[in-house]
Amino acid sequence: MKKPDLVILIAVWEFITAFFALIGMSALAFVALAPESWWYPDTPYIDGMHGWIVFGVGIGILILCVYMALGIISGIGLLKGREYGRVLGTVHGALSLPAFPVGTAIGILQMVYLMRTDVKEYFKSL
């Protein structure tokens, strides 16, 4: 059976979003690991809050790491024609919905396309 047309394009989108998640993780790590001298010393609400800021940034990095892993695994699965790639691609599309406007549009199109019967049959036939 012939590979559906947009599967490669969706896989490329998965890798692009994984790359942007890596950039976001790098930016958050840069903020979390900033020396104390970068924080404004005369700002009262920052005083003693550096630990909580690092904790919050760590949670953000963890979320982005999971999102990046999901994008990479689903992209590889889509390129290899595996069923888990289609399922994880659908999940990745659902998680992209809050990223208005581009993530919302592409996420909806991605979920609709990966749920079509001809695409499902392609992934089940391999």
Residue pairs with C-beta under 8 A, 6 or more apart in sequence:
1 121
1 122
1 125
2 122
3 81
3 122
4 113
4 116
4 118
4 119
4 122
6 113
7 78
7 79
7 81
7 119
7 122
8 78
8 79
10 78
10 89
10 110
10 113
10 114
11 74
11 75
11 76
11 78
11 79
11 85
11 89
12 75
13 106
13 110
14 71
14 72
14 74
14 75
14 78
14 89
14 92
15 71
15 72
15 75
17 67
17 71
17 92
17 96
17 103
18 67
18 68
18 69
18 71
18 72
18 75
21 64
21 65
21 67
21 68
21 71
22 64
22 68
24 60
24 64
25 61
25 64
25 65
25 68
28 57
28 60
28 61
28 64
29 57
29 61
31 53
31 57
32 53
32 54
32 57
32 58
32 61
36 50
39 46
39 50
40 46
46 53
67 95
70 88
70 91
70 92
70 95
71 92
73 84
73 85
73 88
74 84
74 85
74 88
74 89
74 91
74 92
75 85
75 89
76 85
77 83
77 84
77 85
77 86
77 88
77 89
78 85
78 86
78 89
79 85
81 122
81 123
81 126
82 123
82 126
83 123
83 124
83 126
85 123
86 114
86 119
86 120
86 123
89 110
89 114
90 110
90 111
90 114
90 115
92 107
92 110
93 106
93 107
93 108
93 109
93 110
93 111
93 114
94 107
94 111
95 107
96 103
96 104
96 106
96 107
96 110
97 103
97 104
97 107
97 108
98 104
99 107
113 119
